[in-house]
Amino acid sequence: MRRSVLAFVAILAAGMGAAPADAIAPRRLVEVADFSGVTMSHDGQRVAFRIEQASVERNTYDSVWYVQGMDGAPPLRVADGGTPLREQTGLAVPAPAVWSPDGRWIYYRALLDGRIDVWRAATDGSGAEPMTREPADVRAFSLSSDGRELIYRLSATREEVVAAEQGEYDQGIRIDRTVPLGQGVFRSGFVDGRLATQRLRDNEVIRHPLLADVPDRWRAVDLATGKRRDLAPRDIPPAPLTAPDLAAHLTNAWILSQDPASGRIALLMRTGERNGLRDRPGVQLSMLPGRSARVPVKCQAEACRGKTISAIQWRPSTDEVLFTVGDPGEGHAQSMHRWNVNTGDVQPVVRTRGLLNGGVRLLPSDCALSATLLACVIAEADRPPYLERIDIETGARQTLFDPNPALTKDMAETRVRLLRWTDAEGREFTGQFYPAKRSGGNLPPLFVSYYWCKGFVRGGLGEELPFASFAENGISALCINLAPNREDAVAQYEQGRAAVESAVALLASTGQIDRARVGMGGLSLGAEITMWTAMHSQILTAASVSSLGLSPLYYLLLSNFGEAFHSRLWMGWQLGALDETPERWRKFSPVFNLDRIQAPVLMQLPEQEYIHSLDYAVPLMRKGMADMYVFPNEPHQKFQPRHKLAVYERNLDWFRFWLLGNEDTSPAKRPQYAHWRLMKAGMRGALGHGKSGKDR
């Protein structure tokens, strides 16, 4: 007990030692503690979870496994979780734990000392040990139902991968369709904690390590004797049932959850007519009595109809399915209900103002649950993630653990609120609005981003735009939620532009911002909408993007992958080759719209993408209209803590400079401001010679 209390106090002390309440600095947003792997014990009495936190000082992430009683006793630290694993786009991979049947152990994958093993930690905190110790990294694992055998999947050995990389290096690397053009050809991207050579496989975006196509091998270890064996094909665990497995008779199957006890399948299906949307707009919650069933039982209750249902899971030992609903009119705030598949009855369980899940922000993750209780991670616009106990029957709630107590307290002072509005065509939008801390009588400027604004926003998709820090520094900030995707890319981009312009008009008309000083930024689609707005609107004073845009050079490099790229380009943007769809290329690409871009653009791009943008970035830089920074070894979503902090702080500096006329007095930033002052002087000179555009 003393160890658990000390661990809990240590986390609280770390949180309470942060910056004062009036300074939500970018570093505090980078170093938010997050949850992953939330898993309930078999008896429902305890929950295991992993806390992950960036360390800017050491440019890495710390992760620790905890076990906590559902009665609210302080959490007990049980093991080091290692370096969090990531997808090749930079996203953290969910880290589920598996409880032993007797509750004495949790099993989990961990990257420690350069290798991925399955580890076992004693739930009383007495120690942890690796259980596999193979020459190859473990890709997946499971525990036998009696808890006596650990089954795991391996691919090529670490030595084989390194040898393959070195062999290519020594002999020269042949450029074929699998080589991702535009990044270093030798060990230029992180894979499982090390710089590795990467290849394309299924599409032109997602990278894989060398030898990723080597057939998997399955092994098992007896946990009592330590004896290992190779699994015969007949002994390999079957893959979990997925929606494509039902596609033969349920073509619109989307997400499913199978009850391990009865074999019943809860199912979400896409419904409705697209009418110009990329996806069917509706979701139908149903149940199949078994895999061979052809006619699903539909949920007919009001709480199921016309709702944005995004997650489902079976309540153990019952006939109920728990389903999660997001409310677009409330900024996609999530609630949970329970549906009795026999009676059709639906009852509410819990409602939140943000995300409600197992802790992962951009990838699916379920709450942990027993027959009576949920353990859910909740994250809201004004509150960083925390773990909560929820009674399934009564909805009674109790906070189990808040790993960010100081930030929780300070975020309550930001006065962030949900904003709702419509544009001239009657389309509805929502966003999280962070009003500026004002001094003096002048209206504050506005920063806006369009894309991902769910849960604890931090910096939007990719976490690069410090909304709360903008507000602390006198710039109001608005994160606009993505409206339903349009099938036609021009309509999609115009919808984003309309959302921005109508939000600015609303806030200006109500005396909340100065419409003559508006900044915008984003990553991925957010960057695309930012550049579209810069090209097709006069509303922006300054812009910032963190990923590439469409251009002839982008087309040239990615076309090497072949037909799969051409198909995706047509599906996403209705673009063919430049000579096939020239007018459409002129609409989308900055290359053909350089003179229309009147706002200075800060470009902070990952090394994997920056080369694709040079055919428009270089002309903009030569005109004094852009400033570019490239972050080595980074994928689409940057993840190294020092890089994330640098991006946050430079974005804050950039918009303070262009929207407020303020400069940081740090001597280290003098060259940055000297260059920006030259850019500003050049723009004023161009305006003085009759060039059109807003006076900045």
N, C-alpha and C positions, 0 to 999 in steps of 0.2 A: 504493500500500500504506500509506503514511504517513497518507493521509486516512482510510482505513478503520479503522486502529488508533485514530486520534484520535476518530473518531465513536464507536467501541465504548467507549473509555475514558470519554468524556463521559457516556454512558448509565450506565455503572457508577458513576461519581462521583455522578450524580444520585440513583441508588438508594441508595448507601452513605451519603448525607448525610441520610437519613431519621431518624425518631425512634429512641431506644434500644430494645434488645430487649424490655424489659419494658413497652413502651407501644405496642401496636398501636392507635393512635388512629384515629378515623373518617376523618380526612383521608387517611391512608395507604390506606384502602380505596377512597376516591373516586378517588385518583390512581394506581390500578393501571394499568400499561401493558398493552394488549391487542394481539392480532394480528388481521389481516384480510387477505384477498386472497392467501393463500399459493398460489404458482403455480410449477411446475417449468419450466425451460427445455426446449427440444425435444431437446437432447442429454443431458438428465438430469444435467448437471454442476453446475447452479446453481439456486437457488430465490430468488424474489422474494417479499417480504411487506411489509405496511404495519404500522407500530406506531402505535397511537392512545392518547393519554393526556390526561386531564382536567387543566386548570389552574384551580384554585380562585381563584388570585390574579387571573387575567384573565377568569374565567368563560367559558372556551371550551375547545376540544379541539385539541391539536396532533396532526398525523399526518405521518409520514415514511415514504417508500419506501426499502427496503433491498434489496440483492442480496447473496447469500452463497453461497460454494462449498459443495457437498455434502461436501467433504473436511474441513469444520470450520474453515476460515479465518475470521477475524473478518468480520462483515457490513460492507458498504460502503454508506454513505448516498448515494442517487442523486437524490432529489427530495423537495420538499415535497408532501405528499398533500392539502393543503387541509383545509377543514372537513368532517368526516365527514357523509355524507348519512344521513337518517333517514326511517323510515316515520312516518306521522302518529300512530301510537300512542307514539312516542318511541324505538322500537328502531332501533339502527344498522343500516344496509343493508350487506350484504356488498360488498366492493370488489375484485372480481377484476381482475387484470392480464392482459394478453395479450402473450406474447413474440413478437418478430419471428422468422421462420424462421432467420435467421443469428445470433440471440442478441445483436445489437448494441443492441436497444431493448426497452423494455417500454412498453405503451400502457395508459392507465387514465383513468377519469373523475375529475375533481377540481373541487370548488367553491372557486374562488379569485377574489378581487376581485368577489364578487357574481354570478358566472356559472359555469355548469357546462360545461366543455369537455372534449374528449379531449386528453390530454397525452401527450407522448412523452419518455421519459427515457433517456439513454444509460446502458447498464449498466456502463460503466467510470467513472461518476460525473462525466463531463465537462460535463453540463448537461441541462436539460429545457426543453421549449417546448410551447405549445398548438398543436394541429393543426387545430382547427375554427374558432374565433372567429366563431360565428354569433350573430345577434340573439336566437335562442332557445336554451334550455338543451338539452344533449344527454341523451336519456333512455336510450339503449342504443347499443352499437356492436359491430362485429366487424372482423376483419382478413381480407383475401383470403388464400387459401391460399399464394400466392406472396409475400405481404407487401408488395405494391406499391400496394394501394388500401385506404383506410380507409372503411368504410361505417357510417353513423350515422343515428339516428332523432331527429327534432325534433317538438315540438308548437307551441303558441302562443308567440309571441315574448314576451320579458320586458316590452317596452313595451306590448304588447296586454293583458297580464295587469294591469299597473299601471293602465292606462287604464280597464279594465273595473271594477277596484276603485274607482277614483275616481269613475267615472260612477255607480255604485251609491250611493256616499257622498253625492254631490251631489243625486241624485234621490230618495233614500230607498230602503231595501231592503225589497222585498216579501217577506213571510214565507210561503214555500211549504214543501213537504215536505222540500226539500233543505237548508234552513237549520238548522244544529245549535243548537237552542234550549238555553239555559243557559250560553252563552259569548258574548263580545262579537261583534257582527255585522260589525265592520270590523277587519281586520288584527289578530286576537287570537290567532293560533297560528302557530308557526314552520313554514315550508315552504322547504326548500332554503336555509336560513340566514337568511331574512328573515321578519319578521312579515307574514302574508298573510291575506286573507279566505278562509274555507274553506267547503266545501259537502259534503253527504252525497251518495252516489251509489248504491252497491250495498247498503248497510245503514245502520243508524242509529248506527253507532259510528265507522267509518273515515272520516276527513276527506280531502278533495281540494282543490286550489287551484281558483280560478275558471278557466274555459276548459280544464279537464282533459279535456273531451269533444271538444275540437277534433281533427279527424282528424290522425293522424301524417303527417309528411313524411319521406321517406328521401333522403339525399344521400350522395355519395361524393367523396373527394378523392384525386387521384393524388399519392402521397407523394414522387415524384421531381420533378414539375413544379409541384405545388400547384394544379393545375387542378381545379375542382369541377364536379359535374353533379348534376342531379336524377335519381333513379332512377325508371324506368318500373315500373308494377306487376309486370311479369314479372321484373324484376331484383331485387325486394325479397327479402332472404334469408328462407327458410322458417322459421317458428317451430319451436323444438325440440319434439320429440315429448314429450307428457306423458301421464300415466295416463288422463285423460278421453278422449284420442284412441282408446283401446282399449276404452272402456266398452261399445261395441256387442256385443262377444263375450266380454269379460272384465269382468264387472260389479263385481268386488271389487278391481280393479287400484288400487294405492295409490301406489307410487313406482317409477320406472323409470330405467334408464340404457342408452343405446344406444351400441354400439361403433362409432365413426366409420369404422373400416376395413372391417368385415364387415357392418354393419347389424343384427347380432344385438342382441336386447333383453333385458337382465337386468331382472327384475320382482319386486316385492314385492306380494303379495295378502293382504288381510285374510281370515281363515278362522275357523271355529268359531261356536258359538251364543252369542248375547249373554247370555242368562239374566240379564237385569236390568242388564247393562253397557251403556254408551253406544256402545261400539265392539266389533266382533268381537275376541276376545281373542288369536287366533293370527295368525301371519305365515308365509306360505309363500314361500320363495325359489325362483324359476323362471327359465327362459330361453325366449324365442321365437326361432326361427331367422330370422325376419323379420317385418315389420309385418303381412303378409297371413296369417301362420301363425295357426292357431286353437287348437292343442293345445300348451300349454307343457311344457317338460322340467323336471321338479321335482327339486330337491335333496333326496335321500333320506337323506343322512348324518345321524348322530346330532347333529352340531354345528349342523344346520339345523332340526331338529324341536323344536317347543315353545319356541323361543327368541324373545326380543324383538329382532328385527332391525330396524334403523332407517335404515341407509344402505347403498348399493351403488355400485360403480364398476368399470369394466373395467380390468384390468391391461393396459397397452399391449402390442401385438404378441404376445399370448398367448391361450389359450383359458380364462383364469381370470377369475373375478369376485371382487373383494374385498368382503366384507360385514362390517358393524359390528353387534355384539350388545351390548345392555345387560343386566346381570344385576340384576333387582329385589331379589334376596336380598343383593346386595352394594352396595346403595344406588345401583343403576343404573350401576355402574362398567362401562366399555366395553372390549371386546376386538375384535380383527379376525381374520378367517379368510379363506382363499382357496379357492374352489370351482372345480374344473376341470369345465367344462360338458360335455366329451366323455367323460371317464372317470368322473365322479361323485365323484372323490376330494376330500376337504376336509382342509386342513392349517391349524393355528393360525399366526398371524403375530405378534401382540403382545397383551399383556394389561395394562391400566392399572387404577388405583384411582379414576379419574374420567372426564372427557370426553376423547375422542380424535377430533379433526376438523381443519377448516381455520381454527379460531380464533373463529368466531361462536358465541355461547353459546345463543341461543334460536331461531335460524333455521338451516336446513340449510346445511352447508358441508363439503366433502370435503377430505381430506388431498391435498396435491400428490403426484404420483407419476410415476415412470418405469417401465420394465420391471423394474428391479431394486430401486429404492429408494422409500421414502415419506418425505415431510417433513410431519410432523403436529404440531399444537399440542395439548399435553397440559395439563390443568388438574385439580387434585385438591384435596380439602377442605383440606389443610394446605400446599398449594403453588400459588402463582399461575401463570398460563399461561407456558409455555416451549416452544420449538421443538425438535423431536427428529428425528434421522435414524434410520430403521428399515430394516434389510435385509429384503426381502420373503421371501427364501428361508430365511434363518437366524434371523430375529428379533433379530439383534444391534442394540443401541440406542446412540446417541450424542447427547448434548445439543449442539445447534448454537448456541442463543442463549437466554439468560435475561435479559429486560429488567427484572426485578424482583429483583435479587440480595439486597438487604438484607431485603426483605419475605419472600423465600423462607427466609432464615436464621431470621428471627424467628418465622415461622409454625410452624417445626418445634418451637418451644418451647410451643405452645398445647396439645399433647396431645389434639387433636381425634381422635375415634374414631367408628367406625360402631357404631350401636346397633340391635339387632334385638329385636322383641318381638311378642307376640300379644295381642289383646284377649279379652274374655270369650266372644266368638263364634268365636274361633279365627282371626280375620283377621290376616294378617301385615303388619307395618309395619317400616320402616327409617328411620333419620335420622342426621344428623351431630351428635354431642354434643360440646360445648365445655365441659369442666369448669371451674368457677370457680377462680381463684387465691384460696386461702382464707387468712385470718388469724384466729386465735382458734379456739375450739372450736365455734362455732355452724354449723349446716348452712346452706349458701347457698340463696338463692332460685333460681327457675328462670324463664327466659323461653323461650317456645315459639312456633314458627310452623309452619304446615302448608301446603305447596305445592311450591315448586321448590327443590331442594337438590343439584343436580348440579354437578360440577366444583368450581371455587374459589368457594365459596358467597358470600363477602363479606356481602351483606345480603339474601339470598333474592331472589325475583322482584321486579324493580324496584330492588333494591339500596338498601333503606331501613332495614334492621335490622342493626346492626353486631355480628354474633355474636361475633367474636373480641374486640371491644372490651367487650362485656358480660362475657365471661369474665375479661378483664384487670381489670375493675372489681368483681369479686366476685359476679357473677351467672352461674350456669351457663346455657347456652343450648343449645337443641335445635331443629334444622331438620328437620321430618318430611317425607319424600317423599310426594307425592300417590299414594294408592292408585288402582287402576283406577276410572275415572269410572263412576258409577251412572247409569242412565237416569232413575230417579226422583230428583228433586232433594232431597226430604226424606231419602231413604236416603243420598244423597251427603253431605249436611251432617251427618247423624248418624254416618256413617262417620268424618268428620273429627273430630267431637267425641269419638267413642270412641277414636280414635288419641291424642288429647291426654290424655284422662283415664287411659287405660291406661299411657301413658308416664310420667305423673306418679306413678301408683301404683307402677310398677316402680322408678323412681329413688328414691322415698321409702322403699319397703320395703327397699331395699339401702343406706339411709343416705347417699345422695348428694345429696339436696336436701330443703328444707323445704317440705312440701306445702301449708303455710298461706300461702306467699308465691309465687304463680305469676302471671306476666304473659304476655300473648299479643298478637301483632300480625301484620299482613300486608297485601298488596296484591291487588286483584282477587279471585279465589276465596279467597285467604288472608285478605282482609278480611272476606269473606262468612262464612267459617267462624269467624273471630274473633267477629263479632257474634252468630252463631248460638250459639256457646258461651257468650257473655255472657248471652244470653237464656234458654238452656235448661240451664245448669249453674251450680253455685255454686263452681266450682273457681278462678275468676279473681280476682286481687287488683286488677289494672289491665290495660287494653287499649289498643292503638293501631291505627288503621286509616288507610290511605292512598288509599282509593277509596270510591265510593258503595255503598250497599246498596239493596235493593228497597224502594220506597215508593210511595204514591199520586202524589206529585209527580213522581217518576221516570217513572211510567207516563204521566202527563198529558203531560209534555214530549216523551218519545220516541214516544208514539203518533201524533204529528203526521207521522211518516215513513210511516205507513200499514201495510198488510197484512204487509209483510216483518217489521216489528217484532213484530206480534202473533204471527206464526208462530214467530219465534225465542223469544219469551217463553214460548210453550206448549211448544216443544221443550226448552228449557233448564230451565224451572221448573214446567211444567204449570199455568201461570197464564193466566187470561183476564182480562177486565175485572173491576174490583173487585166489581161486583154479580153476576158470573157465577161466580166462585170465591172467595167471601168467606172461607170457612174456611181455605183455603190461603194467602190473603194474611195472615191473622192469624198463621199459623205463621212466615212468612218475614220480615215487615216489622217493623223496630224501632218504627215508628209505633204499632203495636198491642201492643207489649211494653215500653213505657217503664218500667213499674213493676218489671219482671223484671230490668232491667239494674242490677245492684248494684255493678259495677266501674266506676271512672272511665275515660272513654274520651278518648284524645288523637286528634284528627282532623287529619291533615295532607294536604289534598286539592289536586288540580290545579284550576286555574281552570275548565277545561272540564267539571268534574263536580260542584263543590261545591254549586251551586244545587239540583241534583237531590236532595240529602240534607237540605235545610233543614227539611222538615216533621218530621223526628225530631231533627235536630241542635239546632235552636233550643230545643225543650222540654228536651232534656238539658242544654244550656248554662244555661238559666234555673233548672234544678234544682241547678246546681253539679256536674253529673255528666259534663260534657264540656268540652274546651278545643279550639277549632278554629283552624287556620292554613290560609290559602289561598295557593297559589303561582302568581303571575301567568304567563299565557301557556303554562302547562304542559299537556301531554296526559296520557293515562292513566298512562304511565310517565315520570316526571319525568327530565329529562336535563341541565338546566343545573347545572354543577358546584357553584356556591354554594348552589343550592337543595338538591342532594343532600347536601351537607355539613350544611346547616341541619337537614334531616330526620334524618340520622344522629345528630347531636349532641343534638337535642331528644328523640329516642327514648331515647338513653342517659341524659339528664338525667331524663326522665319515669320510667323504670323504676328508676333509682337512688333517686329520691325516694320512690316508692310501695313498693318492695320492700326497700330498705335504710335509708330515712330519711335519705339523704345529699343534700347540696346543693352545687353548684359555687359557689365563693367569688367568681367573676367579678362585678364590679359591674354589668356589662351585663345579667346574668341576674336581678338582684334583682326586677324586676317579674314575671318568670315565676314565681319561687318564691313571691312574695307572693300571687299568684293561686292557685297550687296549695295553699298553706297554707289559704287561705280555703275552697277546695273540700274539703280534708280536715276542717277544723273543721265545715263544714256537714254532711258525711256522718256525723261522730261525733254531731252534734246530732240528726240524724234517727234514728240508731240509739238514742240515749238516750231518744227519745220513742216507742220501741217498734217502729220500722221494722225489718223483717227484713233479714238480710244478714250478711256476714262483717265482723267487727271489724277495721278497718284502722288 
